[in-house]
Amino acid sequence: MAYCHDDELDENGKLVVPKEVQDAIRTLISWSGDDPKREGLLDTPARVGRAWREYCQGYDDDPAIHLSRTFEEVGGYHELVLLKDIPFHSHCEHHMAPIIGKASIAYMPTDRVVGISKLARVLHGYARRLQVQERLTAEVANCIYNNLQPEGVAVVIEAQHGCMTGRGVRTPGVGMVTSKLLGCFLDDQRSRKEVMSLMGY
């Protein structure tokens, strides 16, 4: 069942979590081996429901909107724009485990630029969904490329995955790196080398 997010708040201003969502979380607690009626777990189903609503806020966000306001008065600047090491938090769509990492986003403007905070907002708009890192990297790059129409876009994401560090092979400290290059960063070796060097790769 998919939910349309017309959020209802209780008398304390907290999000009302539907009964079926709370029941599902109680079932998971029981299946995991604990007692959902235990004192410490009584309010957990509602808390978890509200937390997941927050984790997945990106489904209510159109990241392209953040790129709609641009600036043309940049004093003739047509060089690289780079926002480096943006922290983000996402969840793996396979195990719903945390993905925690950082992203570097660069573009080569043509005749307009966007406020730098908007690049981070695009990242968070896609990260706050169930994700795989490869798709997240491509979605951020494509969104910027299609909406700003710059000469090139480069996105590099480095992250650790809870589905690998906390379960399965249980190998902490392992980082996964993905990149997506478009336009001049893909076609021109000099531009590609410059942006990757500035990103630290």
N, C-alpha and C positions, 0 to 999 in steps of 0.2 A: 504494500500500500504506500503510495507516494503522498506526501503532505504538502498542501499549499500553506505557506507560512503567513497566515493572518494571526499573528501572535496575540494570545489572550493573557492578561496579567491578573494575578490574584490580588487580594486586599492589601498585601504587603509589597506589591509592585514586582513580584517575581513571575517569571514565565510559567504558565500552566502547562504541565507535561501531561499529554493524553494518557488515559488509563492503560491502553494497549501497549504504549511504549514502556511504561513502568512495569507492566506485567512481563514484558519480554526481558527486561533487565533482571527482574526477580528470578525468572527462569534460568538465566545465565549464571546468576549467583548460586542458585541451587545446584546446577549442573557442574559448577566449578568446585563444589564440595562444602559450601558454607550455608548458613541458615539466614535467608532474607528477613526473617522475623527477629533476628538478634538485634539488640538495642542499637549497636553501632551501625547497623545496615538499614534501619527502618527508613531513613530519609535518602538513602543512596540512590534508589531508582529515579527519584525526581532530580537529584543533583546531577546524575549521569546524563539524564535526558537534556537538562539545561546546558550542560557542558558540551554535549555533541551538537546542540543547536548552534552554539558559539563556534565550535571547531569548524563547522561547515557553513559559515556565513557566506562563503564565496558563491554558493548556489543562488543567493539573492543579489549578487553583484554582477554588473556587466563591466568588466575591466576596461573595455574600450572607452567608456564614458570619461575615464580619468585622463584620456588623451585628447579630449575634444577642445580644450582651451589651450591654444599655443601662442607663442610670442615671435614676432618677426623682427623686432628691433633688438638685434644682438650685436650691433657694432661691427658687422661684417664677419662675425665669427662663423667659420665653416669647418672647424676641426672637431676632433673626437670629444664626445661627451660620455663620461664614465661614472657610474655610481657603483661603488665597490663594497663588497662584503655586507650585503643587506641580510640581516638575520630573518629567518622564516621558520614556521612550524606548520607541518602538514600531516596527513595520515595516509598510510599505504592502503590501497583499495583491496589488496589481497588478504591482509590480516587485520586491517584497521589499527595497525600499530603506528606509533609516532615516526615521522620523518623530520629530523631537525638539522638545519643546515644554514648555508649562506649562499647568496647569489651575487654575481657581478653582471651588470647590464650596461652595455655601451651602444651608442648609435652615432652615425656620422650624419649630421643634419644637412639639409639642402638650404631651404630658405626660412625655416622655422624651428623653434625648440619648444620643449614642454618643461614645466616646473619639475625639478628633480624629484620631489616627493611623489609625483605621479608615477614614476617608474616603480617605486616601491609599492604603491597601491595596486598597480597591475600585477606584480608578483603575488601580493597577498590575496588578490581577488581569485587567482587560480589556485594558490596553495591551500586556501581554506575550503577545499573540496577533497573527496577521496581521490588519490592521485597515484601515478607512477612517476618517478623522477624524469624519465625520458619525455613523457608527454608534457609535464609541467614546463620543462625547458623549452620545448617547441611552441607551446601555447603562448608563453611570455614573448618570445622572439617574434612570432607571427603577428601577434596583436600590435606590437610596436611598429613592425615593418609595414603592415597594412594600413595603419591609421596615421602614422606620421609621415610615411613615404620618404624615409631618409635614403641616403646612398647605401647605407649598410647597417646591420644590427648584429650584435654579438651577445650571447647570453651563456654564462658558465655557472653551473650550480654544483656545489659540493655539499653532501649531506650524509648523515648517518641514519640507518634504518633500524627501528626497533624490532622489526620482524627478523633481523639478522643478529642484532646485538643481544636481545633479550629472550630469544627462543631459537629453535632450529640449531644452527651451528654455534650459537652463542659466542660470537666473536666481536667483542667490544673494540672500539678504537678504529674500526675500518670505515673509511670514507669512500663514497662513490662520487665520481665526477662525470658530469654530462655537459655537452656544449652544443649550441646551435648557432651557426654563422650564416648570414644572409647578405646578399648584395656585394658591396666592395670587400667585405671581410672574407667572403667565400671566394671571390674571383681574383683578388689582388693579394699576392703573397706578402708584400711589404706591409699592407694595411693589416693583414691577419697577424703578422708577427708583432706589429706594434701593439695591437689591442691585447693580445694574449700576454705579452710582456708586462704591460701596465696592470693587467689583472693578477699578475704573479704566477703565470703558467708558462 
